[in-house]
């Protein structure tokens, strides 16, 4: 299998095969996300499912981080703390 990165997407080209699969690139590594899904009891997990969960996790993480940054600024700090993250999570829930 060969991997080519193009404009925010990773294209997987399987050797000896003509099919290409475009997978959105995320900041999260795929293997830990795959392990999280398997910990729920899933025996098999498609790469599309792993990519979809990674995207969702990244989107939610960015929302929490932005809210935490607002809380830190409101408190007169430049540093985002674990408390800010937890409070942001509670606000968004």
C-alpha positions as CSV (number, residue, x, y, z in Angstrom):
1,X,0.0,0.0,0.0
2,X,1.3,3.4,-0.9
3,X,0.2,6.7,0.7
4,X,0.2,10.1,-0.9
5,X,-0.8,13.3,0.9
6,X,-2.7,15.8,-1.2
7,X,-4.4,19.0,0.0
8,X,-5.6,17.9,3.4
9,X,-6.5,14.4,2.2
10,X,-4.5,11.2,2.3
11,X,-4.9,9.0,-0.8
12,X,-4.3,5.3,-0.3
13,X,-3.3,3.4,-3.4
14,X,-3.3,-0.3,-2.9
15,X,-0.6,-2.1,-4.8
16,X,-1.9,-4.3,-7.6
17,X,-5.3,-2.5,-7.4
18,X,-6.7,0.5,-9.2
19,X,-8.9,1.8,-6.5
20,X,-8.0,4.9,-4.5
21,X,-9.5,5.8,-1.2
22,X,-9.5,9.5,-0.1
23,X,-9.3,9.8,3.6
24,X,-9.5,13.3,5.3
25,X,-6.4,14.2,7.2
26,X,-6.7,15.0,10.9
27,X,-4.3,15.9,13.6
28,X,-5.2,12.8,15.5
29,X,-3.3,9.6,14.8
30,X,-5.5,6.9,13.4
31,X,-4.2,3.9,15.4
32,X,-5.3,5.2,18.9
33,X,-8.8,6.1,17.5
34,X,-9.0,2.6,16.1
35,X,-8.1,1.2,19.5
36,X,-10.8,3.3,21.2
37,X,-13.5,1.9,18.9
38,X,-12.2,-1.7,19.5
39,X,-12.4,-1.1,23.2
40,X,-16.1,-0.9,22.9
41,X,-16.2,-4.5,21.7
42,X,-16.1,-4.0,17.9
43,X,-14.2,-6.9,16.3
44,X,-13.7,-5.2,12.9
45,X,-13.6,-1.5,12.2
46,X,-13.6,0.1,8.7
47,X,-11.0,2.8,7.9
48,X,-13.9,5.1,7.1
49,X,-15.3,4.7,10.6
50,X,-12.0,5.5,12.2
51,X,-11.5,8.6,10.0
52,X,-15.1,9.8,10.8
53,X,-14.6,9.4,14.5
54,X,-11.2,11.1,14.3
55,X,-12.8,14.1,12.5
56,X,-15.6,14.3,15.1
57,X,-13.1,14.1,18.0
58,X,-11.0,16.8,16.4
59,X,-13.9,19.2,15.8
60,X,-15.1,18.8,19.4
61,X,-11.6,19.2,20.7
62,X,-11.2,22.5,18.8
63,X,-14.5,23.8,20.2
64,X,-13.4,22.9,23.8
65,X,-10.0,24.5,23.3
66,X,-11.5,27.7,21.9
67,X,-13.9,28.0,24.8
68,X,-11.1,27.2,27.3
69,X,-9.0,30.0,25.7
70,X,-11.9,32.4,26.2
71,X,-12.1,31.4,29.9
72,X,-8.3,31.9,30.4
73,X,-8.4,35.4,28.8
74,X,-11.4,36.3,30.8
75,X,-9.4,35.3,34.0
76,X,-6.5,37.6,32.8
77,X,-4.3,34.7,31.9
78,X,-2.5,33.6,28.7
79,X,-2.1,30.0,29.8
80,X,-4.9,27.6,29.3
81,X,-5.2,25.2,32.3
82,X,-6.8,21.8,32.9
83,X,-9.5,23.6,34.9
84,X,-10.3,25.8,31.9
85,X,-10.6,22.7,29.7
86,X,-13.0,21.0,32.2
87,X,-15.1,24.2,32.6
88,X,-15.2,24.6,28.8
89,X,-16.4,21.0,28.5
90,X,-19.1,21.6,31.0
91,X,-20.2,24.8,29.2
92,X,-20.5,23.0,25.9
93,X,-22.3,20.0,27.3
